[in-house]
Amino acid sequence: MPECIGPYGEQVRNHNALKLREFCAFNKLTITNSFYRNKDIDKFTWKARGSKSIIGYIIINNILKNNIEDTRVFRGSEIDGDHKLVESKFKFLTHAKYSCNKTDKTIYKKPPAFIVRWLEQESIRTLYRNRLKGKRTPLTGETEANWLKIKEAITKAAEESIGYKKWKNWR
């Protein structure tokens, strides 16, 4: 069974915790709370009558788990209750090439950008409209197939009429 719970969760686990672990393992999910060493005040989400426990979780797909930098109790939300809000720091990838996880060697690239500002010119806008009309095909009853047809028509018409940006810093 893949490890979906890290070493810093609660030591005592009840029946519900085991069911949650099975669910996460089956669906390739990670319980992020348990992967970061935090003080108890930043770890436990419920306190009452001298007891404390982690009952609030942030669960994420295994593909994105490397993007989480920390998960802890958010102490700034002052509400009258015995539950605490949980938050995660998520890092966004801003560069063009990245890999979803360390074992996956597939590289994802941003698609090339069209020179959209050229559509401000009436002649190019008319050319684009005419190309788009010529690319349209009858739609079927399937949403996915219809979307692919529409996307292909828009992309081909844009390629033929406005083209792609060629330089990284081109405006």
N, C-alpha and C positions, 0 to 999 in steps of 0.2 A: 504494500500500500504506500503510495507516495506521501511524503510528509507535508501536510497542509497546515500543521500547527507547529509553531516554532518553540524554542526552549524557554521562552520567558512568559508563557501563559500561566494559568492557575495550575497548581500541582494536583489538587483534588478535582476529579472530573466525575460528574454524575451521568445518569442515563441520557439526558438531553445533550450533553457535551459529546458523548460518543456518537449519537445520531447525527449531530452537526458535523463531526469529523468525517463520518462515512459519506454524508451528502457532499461535502467539499472535495473529498478524494474522488468520488465518482464523477463529479462535474468539473474536475481540474480547477478548483478554486483554492485560494489561500486566505487564511484568517490572519490579517496583517498585525493585529494587536499583539500577537505572541512572538513576533520576530524582533522586537526592539526592547532593549533593557531600559526600563524606566523605573522611577521611584514609585512606591505604592500609591501615592497621591495622584500620580499621572497614569496609573495602570487600572485601578479598580473603578468600575462604572456604577456600582451600587453599594451603598452603605446604610445599614439600619440596625438598631438594637445590638450594637457591638459586632455585627457580622459585616463582611465585605466580600464582594464577588465581581467577576467580569461577566456582565450579562449583555453588554452592548458591544457589537463587533463591526469591523469593516472587513468585508470579504470581497476579494478581487480575483479576476481571471488570472491564471498562472502566467499568461503571456505578458501581462502588464505589471506583475509583482515587482520587477526590478525598477519600476518608476516610482515606487513608494519609498520615501526617505525616512519617514517616522509615522507612527500611529500612537496617539495618547489621548487621555481625557482632556477635554477643553474646559478649563476652569473659569473662563470668562463669562460663561452663561449662567447667571445667577437665577435659578428658578427654585420655587419652593417644592422640593421633592427629594427623594432619595436616589434618583438616577442622575448620571452625568452624561453629557454629550461626548461623543468620540469623534476625533478628527484625524485626518491623514495629511501629511505633506506629500504632494505629488509633483514630481519634476516632469516638465514637458520637454520633449525633444524638439529642438528648433533647427537642427541642421538637416540637410537634404537626405543624407544617407544614414540609415540606422538599421540595426537588427533588433527584432522583438525580444530575443533572449540569447544568452551566450552560446547555447548549443545549436541554435538555428543559424545556418550560414546564408540564408536568403537575405539579400539586400533590397530594401524598398527605396525607390526614388520618387521624388516629386514629379508629377507630369509636367511637361513643358507648358509655359504660360503663353496665352495668346496676346497679341498686341491689341487689346480691347479698345484703347483710346482712338484707334483708327476708325472705329465705328462712328465717331463724331462727324466724320466727313460724309456728306449726303451720298456721294457716288459709291463709296465703299459700303455704306449701309444698304443701299439699293442692291448692290452686287450680292451682299450676304443674304438678303431676303430672297432674291431670285434663286440663289444656289440652294437655300434651305427648302424652298418650295419644290425644287426639282429632286431633292433627296427624300422627301416624305414618302412613306409607304403605308399601305393600309394596316391598321392596328388589329391585333387579335384580342381574344378575351383574357389573355394572361398578362398580369401586371408586370412581371419580370421581363417577359419577351417584349412588351410594349416599351418599357423603359429602355431596354437595350437598343431598340430601333430608333427611338427619339434621340438618345445620346449619340448614336452613330451619325444620325443626320445632322445634328448640331455640330459635332466635331468635324465632319467632312466639310460642311459648308464654311466653317470658320477657318479650317486649314487652307481651303481654296481662295477665300476672299481676304482674310486679314493676316494669316500666318502666325508663326511663333516668335517670341522674343529670342534673340540669338546670343546676347551677351548677358553675363551675370548681373552687371550693374547698369544695364540699359534701362532707360525710363520711357 
